[in-house]
């Protein structure tokens, strides 16, 4: 039986589709932050233009976050760290920011059609992924997880009439409060 008392730097005993299987969501999310940091450290050794840094963020970092966020609910402590890492990399080419950016982050995340960079706001994207889970629950999609949710939590009630108990886990309450 696996216990989560591993030494620092020791690999997880089991990975499924590149994602560590463990009981602690914080360790999972910190593993994502470490993977993104490793990418940024690799990229900052090269001389990459601003436009190419934006493309790397758009494709690689967003792809990693999108994949992980579709598997786990991201915590509110991890998303600002990821945003900070890729914001700093975009403006300075390194993990650390050495000067104040020319454009606010809110404008950076506006669409290209409006003349901005069109990067995704990870916190807004995380809410959209959670809303997708709510949509699957309300429409009773033929998915094993949705069937389990209806059998375990909702128990024949309508999603709109359902109120979770205060002792349910944070991730279930987070999904509930997205409605």
C-alpha positions as a Markdown table, in Angstrom:
| # | Residue | x | y | z |
|---|---|---|---|---|
| 1 | Unk | 0.0 | 0.0 | 0.0 |
| 2 | Unk | 1.3 | 3.4 | -0.9 |
| 3 | Unk | 1.7 | 6.1 | 1.7 |
| 4 | Unk | 2.4 | 9.7 | 0.9 |
| 5 | Unk | 5.5 | 10.1 | 3.0 |
| 6 | Unk | 8.1 | 10.2 | 0.2 |
| 7 | Unk | 11.4 | 12.0 | 0.5 |
| 8 | Unk | 11.8 | 15.3 | -1.3 |
| 9 | Unk | 12.7 | 14.7 | -4.9 |
| 10 | Unk | 11.8 | 11.0 | -4.9 |
| 11 | Unk | 9.5 | 10.1 | -7.8 |
| 12 | Unk | 5.9 | 9.1 | -7.4 |
| 13 | Unk | 5.4 | 5.4 | -7.4 |
| 14 | Unk | 2.6 | 5.5 | -10.1 |
| 15 | Unk | 1.8 | 7.7 | -13.0 |
| 16 | Unk | -1.1 | 7.4 | -15.3 |
| 17 | Unk | -1.0 | 9.3 | -18.7 |
| 18 | Unk | 1.9 | 11.3 | -17.3 |
| 19 | Unk | 0.0 | 12.5 | -14.2 |
| 20 | Unk | 1.0 | 11.3 | -10.7 |
| 21 | Unk | -1.5 | 9.3 | -8.8 |
| 22 | Unk | -1.5 | 10.3 | -5.1 |
| 23 | Unk | -4.0 | 11.2 | -2.4 |
| 24 | Unk | -2.8 | 14.8 | -2.1 |
| 25 | Unk | -4.1 | 17.3 | -4.6 |
| 26 | Unk | -1.5 | 19.9 | -3.5 |
| 27 | Unk | 1.4 | 17.6 | -4.4 |
| 28 | Unk | -0.3 | 16.9 | -7.8 |
| 29 | Unk | -0.6 | 20.7 | -8.5 |
| 30 | Unk | 2.9 | 21.4 | -7.3 |
| 31 | Unk | 4.1 | 18.7 | -9.7 |
| 32 | Unk | 2.5 | 20.7 | -12.5 |
| 33 | Unk | 4.2 | 23.9 | -11.3 |
| 34 | Unk | 7.6 | 22.1 | -11.2 |
| 35 | Unk | 7.0 | 20.8 | -14.8 |
| 36 | Unk | 6.2 | 24.4 | -16.0 |
| 37 | Unk | 9.3 | 25.7 | -14.2 |
| 38 | Unk | 11.5 | 23.1 | -15.8 |
| 39 | Unk | 10.2 | 24.2 | -19.3 |
| 40 | Unk | 10.9 | 27.8 | -18.5 |
| 41 | Unk | 14.4 | 27.0 | -17.3 |
| 42 | Unk | 15.0 | 25.2 | -20.5 |
| 43 | Unk | 13.7 | 28.0 | -22.6 |
| 44 | Unk | 15.5 | 30.8 | -20.8 |
| 45 | Unk | 18.8 | 29.3 | -21.8 |
| 46 | Unk | 17.9 | 30.2 | -25.4 |
| 47 | Unk | 17.5 | 33.5 | -27.0 |
| 48 | Unk | 13.8 | 33.5 | -27.9 |
| 49 | Unk | 11.9 | 36.5 | -29.3 |
| 50 | Unk | 8.9 | 38.0 | -27.5 |
| 51 | Unk | 6.5 | 36.6 | -30.2 |
| 52 | Unk | 8.0 | 33.1 | -29.9 |
| 53 | Unk | 7.8 | 33.3 | -26.1 |
| 54 | Unk | 4.1 | 34.2 | -26.4 |
| 55 | Unk | 3.6 | 31.2 | -28.8 |
| 56 | Unk | 5.4 | 28.8 | -26.4 |
| 57 | Unk | 3.1 | 30.0 | -23.6 |
| 58 | Unk | 0.0 | 29.7 | -25.8 |
| 59 | Unk | 0.8 | 26.2 | -27.0 |
| 60 | Unk | 3.0 | 24.4 | -24.4 |
| 61 | Unk | 2.1 | 25.9 | -21.1 |
| 62 | Unk | -1.5 | 26.3 | -21.8 |
| 63 | Unk | -1.7 | 22.7 | -23.2 |
| 64 | Unk | -0.1 | 21.4 | -20.0 |
| 65 | Unk | -2.5 | 23.4 | -17.8 |
| 66 | Unk | -5.5 | 22.5 | -19.9 |
| 67 | Unk | -4.6 | 18.8 | -19.7 |
| 68 | Unk | -4.0 | 18.8 | -15.9 |
| 69 | Unk | -7.1 | 21.0 | -15.2 |
| 70 | Unk | -9.3 | 18.6 | -17.1 |
| 71 | Unk | -8.1 | 15.8 | -14.7 |
| 72 | Unk | -7.8 | 17.7 | -11.4 |
| 73 | Unk | -9.5 | 20.8 | -10.0 |
| 74 | Unk | -6.7 | 23.4 | -9.6 |
| 75 | Unk | -6.4 | 25.1 | -6.3 |
| 76 | Unk | -6.6 | 28.9 | -6.0 |
| 77 | Unk | -3.0 | 28.8 | -4.5 |
| 78 | Unk | -1.5 | 27.2 | -7.6 |
| 79 | Unk | -3.1 | 29.1 | -10.4 |
| 80 | Unk | -1.5 | 32.5 | -9.4 |
| 81 | Unk | 1.9 | 30.9 | -9.2 |
| 82 | Unk | 1.5 | 29.5 | -12.7 |
| 83 | Unk | 0.3 | 32.8 | -14.0 |
| 84 | Unk | 3.3 | 34.6 | -12.3 |
| 85 | Unk | 5.8 | 32.1 | -13.9 |
| 86 | Unk | 4.5 | 32.5 | -17.4 |
| 87 | Unk | 3.9 | 36.3 | -17.1 |
| 88 | Unk | 7.5 | 36.8 | -16.0 |
| 89 | Unk | 8.8 | 34.5 | -18.8 |
| 90 | Unk | 6.8 | 36.4 | -21.4 |
| 91 | Unk | 8.1 | 39.9 | -20.3 |
| 92 | Unk | 11.6 | 39.1 | -19.3 |
| 93 | Unk | 12.5 | 35.7 | -20.9 |
| 94 | Unk | 13.3 | 34.4 | -17.4 |
| 95 | Unk | 11.6 | 33.0 | -14.4 |
| 96 | Unk | 12.1 | 36.3 | -12.5 |
| 97 | Unk | 10.8 | 39.6 | -13.7 |
| 98 | Unk | 13.5 | 42.4 | -13.8 |
| 99 | Unk | 11.4 | 45.4 | -14.8 |
| 100 | Unk | 7.8 | 46.4 | -14.8 |
| 101 | Unk | 5.8 | 45.2 | -17.9 |
| 102 | Unk | 4.6 | 47.7 | -20.4 |
| 103 | Unk | 1.0 | 46.3 | -20.5 |
| 104 | Unk | -1.2 | 45.2 | -17.6 |
| 105 | Unk | -1.9 | 41.5 | -17.4 |
| 106 | Unk | -5.7 | 42.0 | -17.9 |
| 107 | Unk | -4.9 | 43.6 | -21.3 |
| 108 | Unk | -2.4 | 40.9 | -22.2 |
| 109 | Unk | -5.2 | 38.3 | -21.9 |
| 110 | Unk | -7.6 | 40.2 | -24.2 |
| 111 | Unk | -8.2 | 38.7 | -27.6 |
| 112 | Unk | -6.0 | 39.3 | -30.6 |
| 113 | Unk | -9.0 | 40.7 | -32.5 |
| 114 | Unk | -9.0 | 43.6 | -30.1 |
| 115 | Unk | -5.3 | 44.2 | -30.7 |
| 116 | Unk | -3.8 | 42.4 | -27.7 |
| 117 | Unk | -1.8 | 39.3 | -27.2 |
| 118 | Unk | -4.7 | 36.8 | -26.8 |
| 119 | Unk | -3.1 | 34.7 | -24.0 |
| 120 | Unk | -5.5 | 32.8 | -21.8 |
| 121 | Unk | -6.3 | 33.8 | -18.3 |
| 122 | Unk | -5.7 | 30.5 | -16.5 |
| 123 | Unk | -8.0 | 31.4 | -13.6 |
| 124 | Unk | -10.9 | 32.1 | -16.0 |
| 125 | Unk | -10.1 | 29.0 | -18.0 |
| 126 | Unk | -10.2 | 26.9 | -14.8 |
| 127 | Unk | -13.7 | 28.2 | -14.1 |
| 128 | Unk | -14.7 | 27.3 | -17.6 |
| 129 | Unk | -13.4 | 23.7 | -17.1 |
| 130 | Unk | -15.4 | 23.5 | -13.8 |
| 131 | Unk | -18.5 | 24.9 | -15.6 |
| 132 | Unk | -18.0 | 22.1 | -18.2 |
| 133 | Unk | -18.3 | 19.6 | -15.3 |
| 134 | Unk | -21.4 | 21.3 | -14.1 |
| 135 | Unk | -22.9 | 21.1 | -17.6 |
| 136 | Unk | -22.2 | 17.4 | -17.7 |
| 137 | Unk | -23.9 | 16.8 | -14.4 |
| 138 | Unk | -27.0 | 18.9 | -15.2 |
| 139 | Unk | -27.4 | 17.1 | -18.6 |
| 140 | Unk | -26.8 | 13.7 | -17.0 |
| 141 | Unk | -24.1 | 12.9 | -19.7 |
| 142 | Unk | -23.5 | 9.2 | -20.1 |
| 143 | Unk | -20.2 | 9.3 | -18.3 |
| 144 | Unk | -19.2 | 7.0 | -15.4 |
| 145 | Unk | -18.2 | 9.9 | -13.2 |
| 146 | Unk | -21.5 | 11.7 | -13.7 |
| 147 | Unk | -23.4 | 8.6 | -12.9 |
| 148 | Unk | -21.4 | 8.2 | -9.7 |
| 149 | Unk | -22.1 | 11.9 | -8.7 |
| 150 | Unk | -25.8 | 11.4 | -9.2 |
| 151 | Unk | -25.8 | 8.2 | -7.2 |
| 152 | Unk | -23.5 | 9.5 | -4.4 |
| 153 | Unk | -24.5 | 13.2 | -4.0 |
| 154 | Unk | -27.6 | 14.2 | -5.9 |
| 155 | Unk | -29.6 | 11.1 | -5.3 |
| 156 | Unk | -32.5 | 11.7 | -7.6 |
| 157 | Unk | -32.8 | 15.4 | -7.0 |
| 158 | Unk | -32.5 | 18.1 | -9.6 |
| 159 | Unk | -29.0 | 19.8 | -9.7 |
| 160 | Unk | -30.7 | 23.2 | -9.3 |
| 161 | Unk | -32.4 | 22.1 | -6.1 |
| 162 | Unk | -29.4 | 20.3 | -4.6 |
| 163 | Unk | -27.4 | 21.8 | -1.7 |
| 164 | Unk | -24.3 | 20.0 | -0.6 |
| 165 | Unk | -23.6 | 19.2 | 3.1 |
| 166 | Unk | -21.0 | 21.4 | 4.8 |
| 167 | Unk | -18.8 | 18.4 | 5.5 |
| 168 | Unk | -18.3 | 17.5 | 1.8 |
| 169 | Unk | -14.8 | 17.9 | 0.3 |
| 170 | Unk | -13.7 | 21.2 | -1.1 |
| 171 | Unk | -13.7 | 20.0 | -4.7 |
| 172 | Unk | -17.3 | 19.0 | -4.6 |
| 173 | Unk | -18.3 | 22.3 | -3.0 |
| 174 | Unk | -16.2 | 24.2 | -5.7 |
| 175 | Unk | -18.1 | 22.4 | -8.5 |
| 176 | Unk | -21.4 | 23.2 | -6.7 |
| 177 | Unk | -20.7 | 26.9 | -6.3 |
| 178 | Unk | -20.1 | 27.2 | -10.1 |
| 179 | Unk | -23.8 | 27.0 | -10.8 |
